Amino acid sequence: MSISINSRGNVLVGMPFINRIYLLSVNISGPRKLTYVSRNTGGRSLGNGKSVAWLDDGNMAAILVNTYSLTYQWSSSQIFFYDMVSNTYNSNSTPLSVFPNYHQLVPDSFNSVFLNIISSPTSLTLMDKSGNLLIFNPTPPGFFPSITDTRSMPLITSEEACLPGMYKDQSGINDCILCPTGTKNSGISSIKCILCANESFCSLGSVDEIL
């Protein structure tokens, strides 16, 4: 079981053995009672909430999910980043980003089985099952944490501009986000996507318009 509490009294409790994460709240000035807020259930598997952490002064949550079959066969390790202010956290929540992904890969020198995550107010440290460390540092708007395999521990991310078709309008350790349907980003600016013309078509993550 994993637990993380932020300065506002929001509590994340990960219970990977039942594949659930609970969001609770407590009065910081008189912490005598926990109040249920919501929960996230990971479906027919085990490992949701192996480790949990608050980021960005409690505005974002990082959730480590080690997915196991019901017969305890490991299949994947992922970190899900959630906006905990703008959106309601529950089983239907869509994460801001997920690590690893197609341009944030697990380095060859890092084990693909993740063990634990620990956060500061802005950064996040990931430990694999071999004890290796990967530190995600926050990046400014328009940039994401890029990972270079230096084979020297700990590995530390560096900032790289969002790819075309993506954007990021706030600082943080999360990845860039795909431009919504009806918008595009050719890569000139990575902070926002612009609307496509009414007579054109722009799918999710568009770089240009289709007339």
C-alpha positions in Angstrom: 0.0 0.0 0.0 1.2 3.6 -0.7 0.1 6.9 0.7 0.8 10.5 -0.1 -0.7 13.7 1.5 -0.4 17.2 0.1 -0.5 20.5 2.0 -4.2 21.0 1.3 -5.1 17.8 3.1 -5.8 15.7 0.0 -4.7 12.1 0.5 -4.0 9.5 -2.2 -4.0 5.9 -1.0 -2.8 3.2 -3.5 -3.9 -0.4 -2.9 -2.4 -2.4 -5.8 -3.6 -5.7 -4.3 -7.2 -4.7 -5.1 -6.2 -2.5 -8.1 -7.6 0.7 -6.6 -6.5 4.2 -5.7 -8.6 6.2 -3.2 -8.7 10.0 -3.0 -9.5 11.1 0.5 -9.4 14.5 2.3 -8.5 15.5 5.9 -8.7 18.7 7.8 -5.1 19.7 8.2 -5.8 21.9 11.3 -7.6 19.0 13.0 -6.6 15.7 11.3 -9.0 13.3 13.1 -11.2 12.1 10.2 -10.7 11.0 6.7 -13.4 11.9 4.1 -14.0 9.8 1.0 -13.8 11.8 -2.2 -13.4 9.3 -5.1 -11.6 6.2 -6.4 -9.9 4.9 -9.5 -10.2 1.2 -10.3 -7.9 -0.3 -12.9 -10.0 -3.1 -14.3 -9.4 -6.8 -14.3 -5.7 -6.8 -13.3 -3.5 -6.0 -10.3 -1.0 -3.3 -9.5 -2.8 0.1 -9.8 -1.3 2.4 -7.2 2.0 0.7 -6.6 3.3 4.1 -5.6 1.6 7.5 -5.5 2.9 11.1 -5.2 1.7 14.7 -5.3 3.4 17.3 -7.6 3.1 21.0 -8.3 2.0 21.9 -4.8 -0.8 19.4 -4.9 -2.1 20.3 -8.4 -0.9 17.2 -10.1 -0.7 13.5 -9.1 1.8 10.9 -10.3 0.5 7.3 -10.1 2.9 4.3 -10.6 1.0 1.3 -12.1 2.7 -2.1 -12.2 0.2 -4.2 -14.2 0.0 -7.8 -13.2 -2.4 -10.5 -14.4 -4.6 -12.2 -11.8 -2.0 -15.0 -11.7 0.7 -12.4 -10.8 2.5 -12.2 -14.1 4.1 -8.8 -14.7 3.2 -7.1 -18.0 4.1 -3.4 -17.7 5.1 -0.5 -15.6 3.8 3.0 -16.3 3.5 6.4 -14.5 0.3 8.3 -15.1 0.2 12.0 -14.5 -3.2 13.6 -13.6 -4.4 17.2 -13.3 -6.1 17.1 -9.9 -7.5 20.6 -10.0 -9.2 21.0 -13.4 -10.6 17.5 -13.6 -12.4 15.1 -11.3 -10.3 12.1 -10.4 -12.1 8.8 -10.8 -12.0 5.6 -12.9 -12.9 7.5 -16.0 -10.2 10.2 -15.7 -7.9 10.8 -18.6 -4.3 11.4 -17.7 -2.3 14.4 -18.9 0.4 12.1 -20.0 1.9 8.6 -19.4 5.5 7.5 -19.1 6.9 5.7 -21.1 5.6 6.7 -24.5 6.7 6.8 -28.1 9.2 9.7 -27.6 9.9 9.2 -23.8 11.4 5.7 -23.8 12.8 3.7 -21.0 16.6 4.0 -21.3 18.5 0.8 -22.1 20.4 1.1 -18.8 17.2 1.4 -16.8 15.0 -1.6 -15.9 11.5 -1.7 -17.3 10.1 -2.8 -14.0 9.5 0.3 -11.8 9.6 0.0 -8.1 8.8 3.4 -6.5 8.3 7.1 -7.1 9.2 9.9 -4.7 8.4 13.6 -5.3 9.5 17.0 -4.3 7.1 19.9 -4.8 8.0 20.0 -8.6 10.3 17.1 -9.5 9.9 13.3 -9.4 12.4 10.5 -8.8 11.7 7.0 -10.2 13.5 3.9 -9.0 13.6 0.7 -10.9 13.8 -2.8 -9.4 17.6 -2.7 -9.7 17.9 0.4 -7.6 18.7 2.8 -10.6 17.2 6.3 -10.4 15.7 8.5 -13.0 14.9 12.1 -12.0 12.2 14.0 -13.9 12.9 17.8 -13.7 10.1 20.3 -14.5 10.2 22.0 -17.9 8.7 25.4 -18.9 5.7 25.8 -21.2 6.4 24.4 -24.7 8.9 21.8 -23.5 8.9 18.3 -22.1 11.4 16.3 -20.0 13.6 14.4 -22.5 15.6 11.4 -21.4 19.2 10.7 -22.6 20.8 7.4 -21.7 24.2 8.6 -20.3 24.5 5.2 -18.4 25.6 7.3 -15.4 23.2 7.1 -12.4 21.1 8.9 -11.6 19.7 9.7 -15.0 18.4 13.3 -15.2 16.0 14.7 -17.8 16.6 17.8 -19.9 14.1 20.0 -21.6 13.2 19.6 -25.3 10.6 21.4 -27.4 7.2 19.8 -27.9 6.9 17.8 -31.1 4.7 19.2 -33.9 1.0 18.4 -33.3 1.5 18.8 -29.5 1.6 21.6 -27.0 2.2 22.4 -23.3 0.9 25.6 -21.7 2.2 25.2 -18.2 5.4 24.3 -16.4 5.7 20.7 -15.0 7.2 17.3 -15.4 4.4 16.0 -17.6 4.7 15.4 -21.3 3.3 17.7 -24.0 -0.4 17.1 -25.0 -1.8 16.3 -28.4 -3.6 19.2 -30.1 -7.4 18.7 -29.8 -9.5 17.8 -32.8 -10.1 20.9 -34.9 -6.7 22.5 -34.0 -3.2 22.2 -35.2 0.4 23.0 -34.3 3.0 23.0 -37.1 5.8 23.3 -34.5 6.4 27.0 -34.8 5.0 27.5 -31.3 4.8 24.7 -28.8 2.7 26.6 -26.2 -0.7 26.4 -27.8 -2.5 25.0 -30.8 -4.4 27.2 -33.3 -7.9 26.7 -34.7 -8.1 25.1 -38.2 -10.3 26.7 -40.9 -14.0 25.8 -40.9 -13.8 24.2 -44.3 -10.7 22.0 -43.4 -10.2 18.9 -41.3 -7.8 18.5 -38.4 -7.8 15.3 -36.4 -6.3 14.8 -32.9 -2.6 15.8 -32.9 -2.7 17.6 -36.3 0.3 19.2 -37.7 -1.5 20.8 -40.7 -5.0 21.1 -42.2 -6.6 18.7 -44.7 -8.7 20.7 -47.1 
